[in-house]
Each structure stands twice: as structure tokens, then as C-alpha cells.
Amino acid sequence: MDMMRLVGLRYRVKLGLLPEERVLGGEVRIDIILRGDFHDAGTTDDIHHAIDYRSVVQTITTEVTGHAFHLIEAFAERLATKLLETIQSIVEVEITVRKIQPPLPVIMDGVEVTICRTRS
């Protein structure tokens, strides 16, 4: 199976349990791995046979700007579900969401969740 990666998408997302996180939002970074059969795209050089990553970014952006989430797991699940629903050539999606500098009493880069979902 072939793989496409979109790495380091950055958004401000209303994500967290604290009221200020759900109002002000916080920075997240998203990595996406899409799996499918890219043979036809590779041999024809035709966008109609490829996963158009512009539509992947648009789908993610719509979900980020339109919703608030308590849990990073729920956010990742929503993204994976929407990608599988909207882009039929994706067979499997792996989403990593990094919540940058969560409000904890320790200095850290972030908290990260990775989920993998397959088209049923």
C-alpha cells in the first residue's frame, strides 16, 4: 500500500478541559499519513487519479474552525472520520495531534496522540 504524509499542519484549536482553552484555543500540530493505491496517479500523472492534498487540508481546516473539543483523542477521531468519509481513495488514515505547551505545571513540548483508522 502506498503512503502520503502531510506533516506539521499548524492550527489554533479550541481543545481542552479548562474554560480558557475552549474559549481562547491553543496551538496544535497535526501530521497525517494517508494510505491507498497511488499506482494510477504515478503512471498517468493525472490529478484525477491522485489524493488531492488540497482537499485534505480543506477538510481538516473545516473541522478545526467549526468545532470545540474536550479531548485530544476526540479531535483526532473526528479528523480521521471526516477524511475517510470525504475522500474515497483513502483506505487508511493515521492522524497524530500534538497539543503544544498544554497548561501543566511543567515545561514540556506537548502532548501527542496518534490514531489509525481503516475504511470499513
Buried (B, 14 or more C-beta within 10 A) or exposed (E): EEEBEBEEBEBEBBBBEEEEBBEEBBBBBBBBBBBBEBEEBEEEEEEEBBBEBEEBBEBBEEBBEEEEBBEBEEBBBBBBBBBBEEBEBBBBBBBBBBBBEBEEEEEEEBBBBEBEBEEE
